[in-house]
Structure formats: C-alpha cells, structure tokens
Amino acid sequence: MINVKLNDGNEIPAIGFGVFMIENNGPTYDAVKLALKAGYRHIDTAAAYFNESDVGRAVKDSGIARDEIFITSKLWLQDYGYDAATKGIDTSLKNLGMDYMDLYLLHQPYGDVVGAWKALEDAKKAGKIKSIGISNMTPKIYQNFVPQFESLPAVNQVECNPLFQQKELRGIMAKDDVKIEAWYPLGHGDAKLLKNEKISALAEKYGKNAGQIILRFEVQEGFITLPKSTNPTRIATNIEIFDFELTENEMNQLRAMDTGKGSHNPDAPGVGEYLLANYKVHD
C-alpha cells in the first residue's frame, strides 16, 4: 500500500474499501473484517449508508490498532447548517464507537454548505476529525463554495474512472492541492469499461484482471480510489496492484478513454431538493 499526502499534512492510503449499499447488522461487518484481513487500512462509510456501526464494530474486533486504520464518514444534507452539522458529527462518532474520524466529508453540495463546513472546521480544531473534505462538487459548485470557506478541503470525493476522469475539476483543484477521491472507480460494472480492448490487453500482459488495471491506472494518476465488493476474492484482488506499474504510453492510452461524462450530474436542477426529500438519516 502507498499513502497520499494531503494538503493539511495528513496521509491517506491510496486505496480504500467502500461500503456503499452494503447492509448494516452483519453484511458490512463481515465485508470490513474481510477487507482488513486482506490488507486494507482505509474504510469509507457515511451517515447515509446506514452502516457506520458495523464499520466501527469490525474495526474494534479486527485486533488492529485504531491509529493504523483510516476511517472516513460523511455528513448528510439533512444535517447541514452549523448546529445540525455539529450534532451530526457527534452522531457519526457515536455510531462508529470512536472518539475521532480520520476524514469527514460534506456528502452533497446543497443547502447550507458554508454553515456545515464551519462545523467541520471547528470539529477538526477540537480533535474530533483529522482531515475534512467535500464530495460531489463539480467545477461550478466547487468555485462557488470553496472560496467562501475559511480553510481548504483536503479531498473532493466524486465519480471518477477511466471513462470520466474529471480533468476540468482536477485542473481547478490542483492550485489548492485538493485530491480526487474516486467513487465508482470501476464504473459500477460498466461493460464499456471492464470489457474495453485496451484494458483487456493490459490485463493479459501483466497477468491481472481488468479491475486491477483500472485501479492501477487511477493510483498512478494520483487518485485515491474506493472500490467496493462483498466478494472475498474481489476484495483481495482489488488491493493487489502494487507489484506492477503501467508505462507512460499505457497511461496515455487509458487517459484517451475519457468521455468527460459520468452517470450522475450534480449540476442538474433539483438534485439537492430530491435528495433531501427522499433520503433521510433520522426523523
């Protein structure tokens, strides 16, 4: 495993284990235990995944020291605004059974983003969070909100993979050294990506599977990548990408796959209202 240095001086493992859409009360616990056994030291959850408690139990029961595991969670829209966000942070800590989180993100960029961000900044000062960041911010949204923040985010977690490489966003964030964290790093099973001829040829050359080629590309490109699986074999192989390196020519071949489009458009009208109306983390 290699670590990526963030703009606040902290380090984060380049590959994390995502638990989006894995159920609580068993399945997430089992998956995280498998991931930690396989060598992952970075787990990515969220209040809106409803499985923070399973993540916390798995970490506690793993036998691995807490300071050796990087834990990320995220604040949901329902808890935006300074006071609500302060309570939301404490709720995440309670659910996890931890006294600090390594990284905490604003999960969606709508509503009282500035007030919620201020709560994250104060929680960081209080030692409840080591690094703070954002998620799903497009170039337009990023340039609207980040200049209003007192401090810079360490990461922006967005949809990112060889078919959607976020080149414009990365260019904007580069001056602030804000890192990309990639969700859907394997394209959510998109055959256009996983069955791509260039990727298949590289997989054959290096004796790897398509997912390993894609994740290796992302790590070499400087992304922090968050593959998710409940399959024990896939959990293990997704992290086995540090025994080979793609050449610059091969990297350029994969860079050329970018379409500039993803499956989700945070700039679309009504997205924030829809999410807030349809997804609630508490009554």
Steps between C-alpha positions, in 0.01 A plus 500: 500500500613853431377815672402832349597820682213744541524880498458507880806279552309182582541182297229274360533149351467517121237225497206491735222248546158647423185371671228683304184285464626226733245431773562562869461241777730241351585539131708818544666356810600186309620692194712741704653215699593329170643825362714562807625142489589548132713803586274803459562771756252757368122456539250744345147523642235771546204589719276442198638148448343402833790268581740708711433275801605185311818674386580599857440149636711341227790735570476437873485122455778488241780509756668776300590818687257786430781733394598257224159524331382808308126556550290728280136591547271768359238748618160473333301797362238472772764611750634805317527832676742558786299369796354199319840410356662515843243248624543290185875471556440381856242250375748353251760466776243331724391262224861410425585464868807719448632822649630634167468450126794528263294670229148644497330631187202710404319227308304725263556863391155651563326707767696669779836367384695788656343454843562126491859557392558732794384221731752263339776758544417541870479122551844470346635763739342305788675180393184315395612488135854496360422605141190650341378494145215524252321269261315524167619853428522576129723782370205740520400401853860488622571854376183624668551355846870443568594872479251554785677252728753609761714193427548278197354153465754217491304293247203512267337157468334475159410249233827425321636218282670467158174589320449813715834636616385838637773685310345847531434456871850368564646802325301737720587319823870460418588852617362413845652147497154353563504128421243304301335208674333272245161342557383254233871450423412186300208667325238313707543191285480688168590252223630788287774535758558148630487340153702771326756352258787718623436402859461133409832505314677655798340247733639219287845661483531545876312188610233709671125543468332806346416650837861486612614681184240772555588546867872506419436774242309703756766467768777594256290798391495619861142408586394359836277217388216326682402163350211314662422130503355233725674223305798373704711434190425841349565674832845341507594553135392865492788585732760286321617774263833603645715234334492653150503842335343624177731672254446863400379386158249266666386779732445723198291229333273490803493879532365508144194297610352802682150595378459793739164364616389297801182335622410783741478874437508700825436821299159379378206708630322362803758241605544642850128531559440144380770354723381688806137400442568132431794404721493569873744376762264574791141608568 
